[in-house]
């Protein structure tokens, strides 16, 4: 499977890898939603896209995922750090950030996992925003 979700206590850590397709994205959102629904509070999350070698989906898939997220009400607000290394990943992350205008989710794009963790901790970070 081209993704892994780990609950690290203070955050959900999602690693995307290999070839990523639209059905993979929908499975990811479904699994993340199941985890979130089992929690009393939704933790911040980091989605690391640096190990994806090929993105096999179009902007329509990103719009569908963003719409699924916007349709949800969460028990709390949270932050979502997207880690994008390559230009294509950065472009897709920016598209998702723009389309996912959920009032309970603050999304920023970073070059490293540590930058996202610093943001969660309130430290200044160099977001690619």
N, C-alpha and C positions, 0 to 999 in steps of 0.2 A: 504494500500500500504506500502511495507517495506522500503520506503524512503521518505524523505521530503527535498525539496530544498527551502532555504530562501535566498533572496537577502538582506544582511545586510548592503548594501551601500559600505563598503570598502572590503567586501568579500562575496562570495557565500558560504553559510553554508549548507552542505549536511549531513543529519543524516540517517544512515542505521539502520534498526531494524528488529527484528523477524527472520523469515526464508527468506533468500535472494536467488533467483534463477537466472539463466542465462537470462530469459526473463525480469526479474526485472532490471538487469544491463543494458540491451539494452534500456528499457524504460527510465531509469535514464539518459543515455547518450543522448537520443533523446530529453528529456525535457531540459537538461542542454544546449544542442546545440541551442535549440529554444531561451532560455534566452540569451545566448551569442550573437546570431545573432541580437537580438534587442538592444544590447548595443554598444556604440561607442568604448568602451574599455572593455576588459574582466578583471574582478577583480580577485584577488587571491582567492583561495578556500580552504576550510577545509572540508574533508570528514571524519566523525566520525563513525567508525565501531564498537564502544564499546557496542552497544545495539543489535548487531546481535547475535542470539542464535544458528543459524545453517546456514552454507553456503552450498547451494545445486547447485553447479556448479563445473566444472573442469577447468583445466588450459587452455583448448581450448577457453572457454568463456572469460577468462582474455585476451588471445591473440587477440581475435576478438575485444574486447573493445579497447585495446591498438592500434590496427590497425586502427580502426575508428578515434581515436584521432590523430594518426600520419598523416592521410590523410588530415587533416584540416590545413588551414592557418588562423591564428588569427590576429586581428589588432594590437596586442601588445604581448609581453612576459608576463608571470605571474607565480606565485608560487602556488604549490598545496601541502598542508599538509595533510597527511593521519594519522588518529589517530587510533592506533591498540593496544588493550589491551591484548587479549588472543594470545597464540602462533600461532593458526591457522590463525587468522586475520593478525598477523605480517608476516607470511609466504606468504599469498596472497598479502599483500601490497608490500612486497619486489618483488614478481613476477611481479606485475603491474608496479612498479618503474623500473625494469630492462627492461621490454618489451616496455614501453612507452618512447622511446628515442627521443621525439619530441624536436627540438631545441628551441622552444618558451616556453616550460613548464619545470620548475625545480620542481622536486618532492622530498620531504623528509618525513620520517616517524617519528612520535612522540608518546609519551605515553599520552599526555594531549592536550587539545585544547589550553590552555594558552601557552604551548611551541611553538605551531604553530604560534599563534598570535605574540609572541615575535620574532620569525624568520621573520615574515612579517615586523615587526617594526625595524629590523636590530639588535636586541639584541641577544647576544649569547644564544643558546638553545642546549639542549642535544638531538639532533636528534638520532634516533636509527639506522640510516643509516647503 
